[in-house]
Amino acid sequence: MPGSTPFLLQRPDALNREASNQGIGPPLAAKECHMPTMQSPPGPMTVVDGRQYLYFAGTGYLGLQSHPAVVAAACEAAEQYGAGSATSRSRTGFGDTPPALLVERRAAEFFGCSTALYLPSGYLGPQVLLATLRDTYDVLLLDECCHSAISSAATGCGKPVIAFRHCNPADLLERLCIHVARGHRPLVATDGVFSALGTIAPLAEYHEILQAYSGASLLVDDAHGVGVLGKHGRGLLERVGLFNSQVNSHEEDHCVEGPRVFFCASLSKALGGYGGIIPGTYKFVEWLRIESPIYSGASPLPPAVAASTAEGIRIAGAEPERREQLHVNAIALKSGLRRLGMDVADSPTPIVSVCLESAEAMRRVQADLAAQGILIAYFARYSGLPKQGALRIAVFATHTTTMIARLLDALGNNVDVRQVEIA
């Protein structure tokens, strides 16, 4: 709202008065924080709490969430199939819809696999894999900064869980030596791209270390790598040369010596839709369908969501120039931050995490930029961040050179680089 106080600067008492005056519900408790509301599709310009901002937050890396064809697919599916199938996708139900099946076909094409399993949420991918694979491993080793989707799934697997230092192959090797007894099969689980930090896991090094362990496995949740990394956008495994026909294959089909490799991904970030995906061989995916109670027990995603997701996958595969532009923009952002004196790593991800000396300093920078019409995220708590949190900046394929330059100018005027640590 023009002339109003930016939402990030408002105090709970001011919000209470505003809510009370507008009659929109009970006042907020003093300890509660205002939760900003997005009122447009996410994109380079995004409306939050009634005000349009230049937006460098979130995960819409390819800019597909607002693509006209993606939106049209959702509208057409809602008209044809209604709000939902109101039953599960199990063999005793009738919950499969043409849009859900189309997601699985398009995902299989995108990843060059035989088929794929479409899940109600990307968060469920590690849970489905770790639970279904539980008889193939004896010890779980997790990156200490892994996403809660992995760590929460690990707690329910009934196996010993060991953390190793973030993106540290040497520490992984040490933990393996200490905690994996002779004959036991380790499974190493990690994010591909760490969402708050922008760091990438050294998967090739992990894979090499696991060669010494018979029956070992590597599991990657590549929510932020798929659509962004690799020649075809298939993620970090493709980028490091580990993506092949043996990935997500059934034990009976696995014919290559060395660690088995599994991965899952999200469709709600770069690919512009919603839900989780596990591509793989027919036998492996069918095994997941039979063994996972999530597939048989959860309601499928609404046809409108599935249809828009299928269209997002199609566009991401048909327009590699979006991914190429994203890489150009990531380079522009990071080289610009280095010109400001920030020691930013030269990684291929579109994410930068910046730490200042205190949470107050970062909130102040966030609020100052918001007052200028620019939104970046501040994470007070997240896996792998220091105790004061961090500012997270994300660039999209749809940001222009002028937009990136405006962000860099604002950061240069509001951030004391002497206080900066790159998380």
Kinemage of the C-alpha trace (Angstrom):
@kinemage 1
@onewidth
@group {chain A} dominant
@subgroup {mainchain}
@vectorlist {calphas} color= white
{ca met a 1} P 0.000 0.000 0.000
{ca pro a 2} L 1.626 3.261 -1.079
{ca gly a 3} L 2.696 5.318 1.890
{ca ser a 4} L 2.195 2.546 4.413
{ca thr a 5} L 4.914 1.262 6.704
{ca pro a 6} L 6.737 -1.687 5.092
{ca phe a 7} L 5.483 -4.874 6.716
{ca leu a 8} L 8.940 -5.804 7.937
{ca leu a 9} L 9.102 -2.662 10.056
{ca gln a 10} L 5.719 -3.016 11.686
{ca arg a 11} L 5.546 -3.910 15.345
{ca pro a 12} L 2.983 -6.380 16.704
{ca asp a 13} L 1.142 -3.606 18.546
{ca ala a 14} L 0.750 -1.637 15.308
{ca leu a 15} L -0.480 -4.765 13.567
{ca asn a 16} L -2.962 -5.391 16.365
{ca arg a 17} L -4.411 -1.924 15.926
{ca glu a 18} L -4.601 -2.320 12.148
{ca ala a 19} L -6.282 -5.734 12.415
{ca ser a 20} L -8.727 -4.442 15.006
{ca asn a 21} L -9.567 -1.353 12.946
{ca gln a 22} L -10.224 -3.461 9.844
{ca gly a 23} L -12.241 -6.056 11.746
{ca ile a 24} L -10.226 -8.950 10.310
{ca gly a 25} L -9.969 -11.112 13.380
{ca pro a 26} L -8.668 -11.242 16.918
{ca pro a 27} L -5.578 -9.182 17.725
{ca leu a 28} L -2.187 -10.792 17.563
{ca ala a 29} L -0.542 -11.721 20.809
{ca ala a 30} L 2.415 -9.491 21.592
{ca lys a 31} L 4.827 -12.359 21.073
{ca glu a 32} L 3.476 -13.206 17.617
{ca cys a 33} L 5.078 -11.927 14.432
{ca his a 34} L 3.270 -10.659 11.381
{ca met a 35} L 3.290 -13.256 8.607
{ca pro a 36} L 3.574 -11.500 5.239
{ca thr a 37} L 1.038 -12.555 2.606
{ca met a 38} L 1.996 -13.038 -1.044
{ca gln a 39} L -0.770 -11.637 -3.226
{ca ser a 40} L 0.577 -12.372 -6.706
{ca pro a 41} L 2.519 -15.168 -8.374
{ca pro a 42} L 6.179 -15.171 -7.318
{ca gly a 43} L 8.390 -13.527 -9.886
{ca pro a 44} L 10.874 -10.694 -10.324
{ca met a 45} L 8.089 -8.311 -9.270
{ca thr a 46} L 5.869 -9.730 -6.547
{ca val a 47} L 3.053 -8.246 -4.472
{ca val a 48} L 3.337 -8.819 -0.729
{ca asp a 49} L 0.874 -7.267 1.737
{ca gly a 50} L -0.546 -5.008 -0.966
{ca arg a 51} L 2.778 -3.585 -2.132
{ca gln a 52} L 4.775 -4.558 -5.215
{ca tyr a 53} L 8.411 -5.417 -4.592
{ca leu a 54} L 11.453 -6.313 -6.616
{ca tyr a 55} L 11.678 -9.872 -5.329
{ca phe a 56} L 14.909 -11.766 -4.613
{ca ala a 57} L 13.536 -14.470 -2.309
{ca gly a 58} L 11.886 -17.848 -2.612
{ca thr a 59} L 12.654 -20.630 -5.060
{ca gly a 60} L 10.928 -19.857 -8.370
{ca tyr a 61} L 14.271 -20.047 -10.148
{ca leu a 62} L 13.026 -20.462 -13.745
{ca gly a 63} L 10.096 -18.067 -13.387
{ca leu a 64} L 7.486 -20.676 -14.312
{ca gln a 65} L 4.957 -20.165 -11.508
{ca ser a 66} L 3.339 -17.278 -13.401
{ca his a 67} L 3.843 -18.571 -16.944
{ca pro a 68} L 0.559 -18.111 -18.878
{ca ala a 69} L 0.569 -21.714 -20.118
{ca val a 70} L 1.091 -23.043 -16.587
{ca val a 71} L -1.808 -20.966 -15.257
{ca ala a 72} L -4.045 -21.884 -18.202
{ca ala a 73} L -3.375 -25.599 -17.679
{ca ala a 74} L -4.559 -25.301 -14.072
{ca cys a 75} L -7.752 -23.484 -15.065
{ca glu a 76} L -8.624 -25.974 -17.794
{ca ala a 77} L -8.041 -28.973 -15.516
{ca ala a 78} L -10.187 -27.487 -12.748
{ca glu a 79} L -13.027 -27.001 -15.232
{ca gln a 80} L -12.752 -30.545 -16.574
{ca tyr a 81} L -11.885 -32.588 -13.472
{ca gly a 82} L -13.107 -30.514 -10.535
{ca ala a 83} L -11.290 -29.821 -7.295
{ca gly a 84} L -10.047 -33.367 -6.649
{ca ser a 85} L -10.694 -37.081 -7.138
{ca ala a 86} L -11.684 -37.590 -3.467
{ca thr a 87} L -10.038 -40.997 -3.251
{ca ser a 88} L -6.544 -42.453 -3.179
{ca arg a 89} L -4.385 -43.643 -6.072
{ca ser a 90} L -4.291 -47.191 -4.703
{ca arg a 91} L -5.501 -50.154 -6.743
{ca thr a 92} L -8.703 -50.228 -4.701
{ca gly a 93} L -9.411 -46.557 -5.366
{ca phe a 94} L -10.104 -44.517 -8.482
{ca gly a 95} L -7.925 -41.549 -7.623
{ca asp a 96} L -5.664 -41.456 -10.663
{ca thr a 97} L -6.481 -38.479 -12.869
{ca pro a 98} L -5.153 -37.709 -16.352
{ca pro a 99} L -3.174 -34.685 -15.077
{ca ala a 100} L -1.431 -36.785 -12.372
{ca leu a 101} L -0.501 -39.439 -14.918
{ca leu a 102} L 0.714 -36.696 -17.270
{ca val a 103} L 3.052 -35.394 -14.557
{ca glu a 104} L 4.620 -38.831 -14.273
{ca arg a 105} L 5.030 -39.190 -18.055
{ca arg a 106} L 6.509 -35.709 -18.430
{ca ala a 107} L 8.839 -36.240 -15.467
{ca ala a 108} L 10.037 -39.544 -16.944
{ca glu a 109} L 10.793 -37.755 -20.221
{ca phe a 110} L 12.539 -34.881 -18.459
{ca phe a 111} L 14.801 -37.207 -16.464
{ca gly a 112} L 15.266 -39.767 -19.238
{ca cys a 113} L 13.835 -42.536 -17.041
{ca ser a 114} L 11.237 -45.246 -17.630
{ca thr a 115} L 8.599 -43.788 -15.311
{ca ala a 116} L 8.171 -41.693 -12.160
{ca leu a 117} L 6.248 -41.555 -8.883
{ca tyr a 118} L 4.341 -38.301 -8.236
{ca leu a 119} L 4.010 -37.468 -4.536
{ca pro a 120} L 1.738 -34.970 -2.731
{ca ser a 121} L 4.805 -33.029 -1.501
{ca gly a 122} L 8.517 -32.880 -2.196
{ca tyr a 123} L 9.000 -33.112 1.570
{ca leu a 124} L 7.796 -36.726 1.407
{ca gly a 125} L 10.455 -37.918 -1.029
{ca pro a 126} L 13.141 -38.797 1.552
{ca gln a 127} L 10.517 -40.442 3.749
{ca val a 128} L 9.307 -42.690 0.933
{ca leu a 129} L 12.856 -43.667 -0.060
{ca leu a 130} L 14.307 -44.198 3.429
{ca ala a 131} L 11.294 -46.188 4.616
{ca thr a 132} L 11.037 -48.357 1.518
{ca leu a 133} L 14.793 -48.983 1.366
{ca arg a 134} L 15.133 -49.715 5.101
{ca asp a 135} L 16.136 -53.353 4.552
{ca thr a 136} L 19.027 -52.341 2.284
{ca tyr a 137} L 21.072 -50.356 4.838
{ca asp a 138} L 22.225 -50.724 8.432
{ca val a 139} L 23.534 -47.242 9.323
{ca leu a 140} L 22.415 -43.788 8.161
{ca leu a 141} L 24.906 -40.924 7.799
{ca leu a 142} L 23.493 -37.429 7.271
{ca asp a 143} L 25.063 -34.081 6.468
{ca glu a 144} L 24.666 -32.028 9.663
{ca cys a 145} L 22.946 -29.272 7.647
{ca cys a 146} L 20.546 -31.482 5.744
{ca his a 147} L 16.962 -30.372 5.256
{ca ser a 148} L 14.417 -31.440 7.860
{ca ala a 149} L 12.759 -33.565 5.177
{ca ile a 150} L 15.778 -35.863 5.436
{ca ser a 151} L 16.428 -35.631 9.176
{ca ser a 152} L 12.791 -36.173 10.156
{ca ala a 153} L 12.538 -39.157 7.800
{ca ala a 154} L 15.744 -40.577 9.286
{ca thr a 155} L 14.381 -40.529 12.837
{ca gly a 156} L 11.645 -42.953 11.856
{ca cys a 157} L 13.789 -45.434 9.989
{ca gly a 158} L 14.743 -47.476 13.060
{ca lys a 159} L 18.456 -47.460 12.216
{ca pro a 160} L 21.440 -45.690 13.838
{ca val a 161} L 21.754 -42.118 12.545
{ca ile a 162} L 25.152 -40.389 12.457
{ca ala a 163} L 25.774 -36.767 11.442
{ca phe a 164} L 28.916 -35.674 9.613
{ca arg a 165} L 30.245 -32.170 9.039
{ca his a 166} L 28.672 -30.101 6.309
{ca cys a 167} L 29.972 -30.974 2.824
{ca asn a 168} L 33.056 -32.566 4.379
{ca pro a 169} L 34.192 -35.816 2.719
{ca ala a 170} L 37.072 -36.255 5.182
{ca asp a 171} L 34.702 -36.156 8.143
{ca leu a 172} L 32.331 -38.527 6.385
{ca leu a 173} L 35.184 -40.985 5.928
{ca glu a 174} L 36.107 -40.684 9.613
{ca arg a 175} L 32.504 -41.284 10.715
{ca leu a 176} L 32.254 -44.309 8.453
{ca cys a 177} L 35.407 -45.768 9.956
{ca ile a 178} L 34.142 -45.220 13.506
{ca his a 179} L 30.481 -46.171 13.195
{ca val a 180} L 30.143 -48.725 10.390
{ca ala a 181} L 31.081 -52.232 11.489
{ca arg a 182} L 32.502 -54.790 9.108
{ca gly a 183} L 29.761 -56.133 6.872
{ca his a 184} L 27.324 -53.327 7.662
{ca arg a 185} L 25.847 -51.297 4.808
{ca pro a 186} L 25.956 -47.494 5.132
{ca leu a 187} L 23.537 -45.121 3.447
{ca val a 188} L 24.705 -41.502 3.098
{ca ala a 189} L 21.876 -38.969 2.733
{ca thr a 190} L 22.313 -35.330 1.803
{ca asp a 191} L 20.743 -32.376 0.078
{ca gly a 192} L 22.109 -31.768 -3.396
{ca val a 193} L 21.898 -27.980 -3.126
{ca phe a 194} L 21.457 -26.622 0.401
{ca ser a 195} L 18.533 -24.251 0.210
{ca ala a 196} L 19.575 -21.615 2.748
{ca leu a 197} L 23.321 -21.740 2.130
{ca gly a 198} L 23.489 -22.266 -1.625
{ca thr a 199} L 26.308 -24.786 -1.140
{ca ile a 200} L 26.456 -27.979 -3.183
{ca ala a 201} L 27.259 -31.415 -1.806
{ca pro a 202} L 30.503 -33.047 -3.033
{ca leu a 203} L 28.639 -36.055 -4.370
{ca ala a 204} L 31.490 -37.410 -6.476
{ca glu a 205} L 33.742 -37.536 -3.400
{ca tyr a 206} L 31.042 -39.223 -1.325
{ca his a 207} L 30.464 -41.773 -4.060
{ca glu a 208} L 34.186 -42.517 -4.260
{ca ile a 209} L 34.454 -42.988 -0.478
{ca leu a 210} L 31.507 -45.396 -0.482
{ca gln a 211} L 33.214 -47.638 -3.051
{ca ala a 212} L 35.010 -49.314 -0.127
{ca tyr a 213} L 31.733 -50.438 1.493
{ca ser a 214} L 29.838 -53.356 0.027
{ca gly a 215} L 26.121 -52.643 -0.195
{ca ala a 216} L 26.573 -48.888 0.361
{ca ser a 217} L 24.085 -46.323 -0.955
{ca leu a 218} L 23.985 -42.590 -1.618
{ca leu a 219} L 20.652 -40.754 -1.370
{ca val a 220} L 20.228 -37.180 -2.594
{ca asp a 221} L 17.290 -34.846 -2.050
{ca asp a 222} L 17.864 -32.503 -4.988
{ca ala a 223} L 14.944 -30.137 -4.458
{ca his a 224} L 16.998 -27.060 -5.364
{ca gly a 225} L 19.236 -28.646 -7.995
{ca val a 226} L 16.657 -30.112 -10.368
{ca gly a 227} L 15.781 -27.653 -13.111
{ca val a 228} L 18.871 -25.611 -12.268
{ca leu a 229} L 21.955 -27.816 -12.651
{ca gly a 230} L 23.126 -30.286 -15.282
{ca lys a 231} L 23.116 -30.266 -19.077
{ca his a 232} L 19.430 -31.215 -19.181
{ca gly a 233} L 18.449 -29.707 -15.830
{ca arg a 234} L 18.390 -33.099 -14.131
{ca gly a 235} L 20.232 -31.760 -11.118
{ca leu a 236} L 23.496 -32.162 -9.273
{ca leu a 237} L 23.871 -35.874 -10.028
{ca glu a 238} L 23.871 -35.028 -13.730
{ca arg a 239} L 26.302 -32.168 -13.217
{ca val a 240} L 28.872 -34.403 -11.491
{ca gly a 241} L 28.446 -37.348 -13.853
{ca leu a 242} L 26.556 -39.720 -11.552
{ca phe a 243} L 23.196 -39.653 -13.331
{ca asn a 244} L 22.720 -42.843 -15.346
{ca ser a 245} L 20.286 -45.711 -15.933
{ca gln a 246} L 21.253 -47.280 -12.593
{ca val a 247} L 19.973 -44.339 -10.542
{ca asn a 248} L 16.730 -45.231 -8.746
{ca ser a 249} L 16.843 -48.809 -10.007
{ca his a 250} L 15.592 -51.934 -8.279
{ca glu a 251} L 18.122 -54.194 -6.597
{ca glu a 252} L 17.391 -56.917 -9.153
{ca asp a 253} L 18.196 -54.512 -12.008
{ca his a 254} L 21.322 -52.999 -10.480
{ca cys a 255} L 24.200 -54.338 -12.576
{ca val a 256} L 27.007 -51.854 -11.816
{ca glu a 257} L 29.533 -52.434 -9.054
{ca gly a 258} L 29.780 -49.775 -6.393
{ca pro a 259} L 27.295 -47.767 -4.348
{ca arg a 260} L 23.660 -47.599 -5.388
{ca val a 261} L 22.398 -44.066 -6.001
{ca phe a 262} L 18.917 -42.778 -5.203
{ca phe a 263} L 17.387 -39.334 -5.483
{ca cys a 264} L 14.148 -37.439 -5.141
{ca ala a 265} L 13.197 -33.892 -6.066
{ca ser a 266} L 10.614 -31.179 -5.681
{ca leu a 267} L 8.418 -29.917 -8.508
{ca ser a 268} L 7.466 -26.730 -6.641
{ca lys a 269} L 10.675 -24.770 -7.134
{ca ala a 270} L 12.481 -24.421 -10.481
{ca leu a 271} L 9.901 -26.548 -12.321
{ca gly a 272} L 7.057 -24.221 -11.407
{ca gly a 273} L 4.422 -26.625 -10.075
{ca tyr a 274} L 3.875 -28.528 -6.871
{ca gly a 275} L 4.601 -31.943 -5.363
{ca gly a 276} L 7.466 -34.381 -5.172
{ca ile a 277} L 8.908 -36.688 -7.807
{ca ile a 278} L 10.933 -39.916 -7.763
{ca pro a 279} L 11.879 -40.971 -11.319
{ca gly a 280} L 13.370 -44.369 -11.966
{ca thr a 281} L 13.065 -47.777 -13.576
{ca tyr a 282} L 9.665 -49.419 -13.938
{ca lys a 283} L 10.493 -52.111 -11.391
{ca phe a 284} L 11.819 -49.652 -8.811
{ca val a 285} L 8.930 -47.198 -9.085
{ca glu a 286} L 6.350 -49.993 -9.038
{ca trp a 287} L 8.031 -51.313 -5.895
{ca leu a 288} L 7.645 -47.886 -4.273
{ca arg a 289} L 3.976 -47.782 -5.236
{ca ile a 290} L 3.353 -51.153 -3.594
{ca glu a 291} L 5.488 -50.662 -0.483
{ca ser a 292} L 4.890 -47.013 0.415
{ca pro a 293} L 1.768 -46.269 2.477
{ca ile a 294} L 2.064 -42.635 1.403
{ca tyr a 295} L 1.250 -43.494 -2.199
{ca ser a 296} L -1.672 -45.737 -1.326
{ca gly a 297} L -2.995 -43.742 1.615
{ca ala a 298} L -2.617 -40.071 0.688
{ca ser a 299} L -5.031 -38.225 -1.546
{ca pro a 300} L -3.445 -37.231 -4.854
{ca leu a 301} L -2.819 -33.611 -5.667
{ca pro a 302} L -5.747 -31.701 -7.193
{ca pro a 303} L -6.015 -32.015 -10.985
{ca ala a 304} L -5.452 -28.272 -11.413
{ca val a 305} L -2.166 -28.482 -9.494
{ca ala a 306} L -1.059 -31.572 -11.403
{ca ala a 307} L -1.914 -30.051 -14.781
{ca ser a 308} L 0.051 -26.872 -14.083
{ca thr a 309} L 2.948 -28.991 -12.810
{ca ala a 310} L 2.993 -31.100 -15.968
{ca glu a 311} L 3.077 -27.950 -18.069
{ca gly a 312} L 5.913 -26.499 -15.990
{ca ile a 313} L 7.959 -29.658 -16.551
{ca arg a 314} L 7.287 -29.475 -20.287
{ca ile a 315} L 8.415 -25.860 -20.533
{ca ala a 316} L 11.542 -26.460 -18.455
{ca gly a 317} L 12.558 -29.250 -20.826
{ca ala a 318} L 11.625 -27.405 -24.015
{ca glu a 319} L 13.263 -24.075 -23.107
{ca pro a 320} L 16.835 -24.696 -21.882
{ca glu a 321} L 17.489 -20.995 -22.454
{ca arg a 322} L 15.701 -20.328 -19.158
{ca arg a 323} L 18.309 -22.363 -17.317
{ca glu a 324} L 21.080 -20.684 -19.299
{ca gln a 325} L 19.749 -17.234 -18.385
{ca leu a 326} L 19.524 -18.288 -14.749
{ca his a 327} L 23.232 -19.151 -14.807
{ca val a 328} L 24.037 -15.782 -16.418
{ca asn a 329} L 22.055 -13.996 -13.718
{ca ala a 330} L 23.675 -16.002 -10.920
{ca ile a 331} L 27.107 -15.018 -12.228
{ca ala a 332} L 26.035 -11.372 -12.455
{ca leu a 333} L 24.751 -11.387 -8.867
{ca lys a 334} L 27.802 -13.091 -7.400
{ca ser a 335} L 30.367 -11.097 -9.354
{ca gly a 336} L 28.536 -7.915 -8.320
{ca leu a 337} L 28.664 -8.940 -4.659
{ca arg a 338} L 32.381 -9.610 -5.009
{ca arg a 339} L 32.833 -6.094 -6.436
{ca leu a 340} L 31.178 -4.826 -3.261
{ca gly a 341} L 33.885 -6.625 -1.281
{ca met a 342} L 31.939 -9.732 -0.282
{ca asp a 343} L 33.769 -13.047 -0.430
{ca val a 344} L 31.123 -14.945 -2.412
{ca ala a 345} L 31.889 -18.468 -3.613
{ca asp a 346} L 31.852 -19.045 -7.352
{ca ser a 347} L 29.224 -21.812 -7.275
{ca pro a 348} L 26.648 -22.514 -10.005
{ca thr a 349} L 23.619 -22.072 -7.733
{ca pro a 350} L 21.315 -19.017 -7.801
{ca ile a 351} L 21.454 -18.657 -4.002
{ca val a 352} L 23.677 -16.464 -1.817
{ca ser a 353} L 23.638 -16.527 1.985
{ca val a 354} L 25.079 -13.485 3.772
{ca cys a 355} L 25.714 -13.202 7.517
{ca leu a 356} L 26.244 -9.996 9.461
{ca glu a 357} L 27.411 -9.642 13.059
{ca ser a 358} L 23.932 -9.725 14.555
{ca ala a 359} L 20.328 -10.600 13.825
{ca glu a 360} L 19.409 -6.960 14.426
{ca ala a 361} L 21.817 -5.796 11.734
{ca met a 362} L 20.360 -8.219 9.201
{ca arg a 363} L 16.788 -7.333 10.059
{ca arg a 364} L 17.717 -3.694 9.609
{ca val a 365} L 19.212 -4.356 6.157
{ca gln a 366} L 16.145 -6.359 5.165
{ca ala a 367} L 13.831 -3.593 6.361
{ca asp a 368} L 15.874 -0.846 4.665
{ca leu a 369} L 15.737 -2.701 1.355
{ca ala a 370} L 12.003 -3.339 1.784
{ca ala a 371} L 11.486 0.395 2.273
{ca gln a 372} L 13.175 0.841 -1.109
{ca gly a 373} L 10.866 -1.728 -2.692
{ca ile a 374} L 13.291 -4.694 -2.668
{ca leu a 375} L 12.626 -7.953 -0.842
{ca ile a 376} L 15.285 -10.388 0.321
{ca ala a 377} L 14.762 -13.082 2.931
{ca tyr a 378} L 16.089 -13.209 6.476
{ca phe a 379} L 16.202 -16.653 8.092
{ca ala a 380} L 16.437 -16.452 11.868
{ca arg a 381} L 16.834 -20.231 12.126
{ca tyr a 382} L 17.630 -22.823 9.511
{ca ser a 383} L 19.818 -25.876 9.178
{ca gly a 384} L 23.475 -24.907 8.932
{ca leu a 385} L 23.085 -21.212 9.690
{ca pro a 386} L 24.916 -19.494 12.550
{ca lys a 387} L 22.983 -18.527 15.652
{ca gln a 388} L 22.209 -15.022 14.353
{ca gly a 389} L 20.698 -16.417 11.131
{ca ala a 390} L 21.431 -15.147 7.644
{ca leu a 391} L 20.136 -13.080 4.775
{ca arg a 392} L 19.236 -15.245 1.767
{ca ile a 393} L 19.263 -13.805 -1.744
{ca ala a 394} L 17.911 -15.779 -4.700
{ca val a 395} L 18.040 -14.752 -8.339
{ca phe a 396} L 15.671 -15.970 -11.060
{ca ala a 397} L 15.976 -16.453 -14.809
{ca thr a 398} L 13.389 -13.688 -15.200
{ca his a 399} L 15.348 -10.975 -13.396
{ca thr a 400} L 16.787 -8.366 -15.750
{ca thr a 401} L 20.275 -6.857 -15.651
{ca thr a 402} L 18.719 -3.606 -14.414
{ca met a 403} L 16.943 -5.392 -11.568
{ca ile a 404} L 20.129 -7.103 -10.416
{ca ala a 405} L 22.019 -3.798 -10.610
{ca arg a 406} L 19.334 -2.131 -8.462
{ca leu a 407} L 19.694 -4.841 -5.806
{ca leu a 408} L 23.481 -4.510 -5.810
{ca asp a 409} L 23.267 -0.718 -5.464
{ca ala a 410} L 20.898 -1.067 -2.516
{ca leu a 411} L 23.135 -3.631 -0.819
{ca gly a 412} L 26.188 -1.474 -1.409
{ca asn a 413} L 24.469 1.444 0.297
{ca asn a 414} L 23.077 -0.538 3.226
{ca val a 415} L 25.630 -3.241 4.087
{ca asp a 416} L 28.940 -2.651 5.806
{ca val a 417} L 31.115 -5.261 4.101
{ca arg a 418} L 33.417 -5.326 7.126
{ca gln a 419} L 30.638 -7.092 9.000
{ca val a 420} L 29.908 -9.634 6.275
{ca glu a 421} L 30.471 -13.357 6.530
{ca ile a 422} L 29.325 -15.616 3.734
{ca ala a 423} L 27.469 -18.505 5.369
